[in-house]
Amino acid sequence: MRIGLAYNEKPDATSASDAYAEWDDPSTIDAVEQALSLFGTVVRLEADEFFPQKLSLAHPDIVFNMAGDCTARAASRTSPRCVSI
């Protein structure tokens, strides 16, 4: 089974801004990928402006969405909408 992993990776912790509060550290993303890999092949899908194209090319059987808010739009709301198409 191909498992898509939709995520937002926190940029380097150089600012004290809450803009990326819902985004995940690389270690968290790695841990989730490792756990999901017990059930199939994991394909990372960063929830950015190219998420719909990445999703289309990846052909996952299922998508695990852990994406948080983006600056211009909420990825946690956009990702499921793209997946259901």
Backbone torsions as a table, in degrees:
resi	resn	phi	psi	omega
1	MET	NA	138.9	176.1
2	ARG	-96.8	123.4	-177.7
3	ILE	-113.3	117.6	175.3
4	GLY	-81.5	137.4	177.9
5	LEU	-117.4	100.8	179.2
6	ALA	-85.8	128.0	-174.2
7	TYR	-152.6	165.3	167.4
8	ASN	-126.1	121.4	179.2
9	GLU	-91.5	131.1	177.9
10	LYS	-62.6	137.1	171.7
11	PRO	-71.0	173.2	178.3
12	ASP	-51.4	142.0	-177.3
13	ALA	-74.8	65.3	-179.3
14	THR	-97.6	-17.0	179.7
15	SER	-120.3	155.3	179.5
16	ALA	-92.1	11.2	-176.8
17	SER	-69.0	149.7	175.5
18	ASP	-88.1	6.2	-176.5
19	ALA	-57.6	-30.4	-177.4
20	TYR	-112.5	24.4	-175.6
21	ALA	-59.9	-34.5	-178.1
22	GLU	-89.3	-3.3	179.8
23	TRP	-83.0	158.7	-173.4
24	ASP	-106.4	149.9	173.8
25	ASP	-70.0	151.7	178.1
26	PRO	-54.5	-35.7	-179.4
27	SER	-65.6	-34.4	177.5
28	THR	-68.5	-43.9	179.0
29	ILE	-62.6	-42.5	177.5
30	ASP	-60.4	-43.0	-178.8
31	ALA	-65.0	-41.4	178.5
32	VAL	-66.5	-41.8	177.6
33	GLU	-60.2	-43.7	179.9
34	GLN	-62.7	-42.7	179.3
35	ALA	-65.2	-42.9	-179.7
36	LEU	-68.9	-27.7	-178.0
37	SER	-65.7	-13.2	174.6
38	LEU	-67.8	-19.1	-175.1
39	PHE	-110.3	-5.7	179.3
40	GLY	164.1	-169.1	179.2
41	THR	-85.2	125.0	-177.1
42	VAL	-95.6	132.2	176.6
43	VAL	-116.5	117.9	179.8
44	ARG	-75.1	133.0	180.0
45	LEU	-130.2	92.7	179.6
46	GLU	-64.9	129.7	-176.0
47	ALA	-83.4	74.8	177.6
48	ASP	-115.7	-163.4	-177.9
49	GLU	-66.1	-16.2	179.5
50	PHE	-99.5	9.8	-177.5
51	PHE	-54.6	-45.8	-179.6
52	PRO	-59.4	-39.1	178.4
53	GLN	-68.1	-42.8	178.6
54	LYS	-60.5	-42.8	180.0
55	LEU	-63.4	-43.1	-180.0
56	SER	-62.8	-39.4	-179.4
57	LEU	-76.3	-28.8	-174.8
58	ALA	-77.2	-30.6	-178.5
59	HIS	52.1	52.9	179.2
60	PRO	-74.2	153.8	174.7
61	ASP	-80.4	-29.7	-179.0
62	ILE	-151.0	154.0	179.1
63	VAL	-125.7	127.3	173.0
64	PHE	-95.5	115.6	-174.7
65	ASN	-103.4	113.3	174.6
66	MET	-121.7	19.9	-178.8
67	ALA	-72.5	139.6	177.4
68	GLY	-98.9	-161.1	-179.5
69	ASP	-73.8	139.4	170.0
70	CYS	-91.8	171.7	-178.2
71	THR	-71.5	-40.7	-176.3
72	ALA	-93.7	-26.8	-178.9
73	ARG	-150.7	162.7	-178.8
74	ALA	-87.0	111.2	-179.5
75	ALA	-65.1	-31.9	-179.6
76	SER	-66.3	-22.1	175.5
77	ARG	-94.7	-29.8	-178.7
78	THR	-75.4	-43.1	-177.1
79	SER	-57.0	-49.8	179.3
80	PRO	-62.1	-35.7	179.4
81	ARG	-63.4	-41.5	178.7
82	CYS	-67.8	-38.5	-177.8
83	VAL	-67.3	-33.9	-177.2
84	SER	-79.2	-7.7	-179.8
85	ILE	-70.2	NA	NA
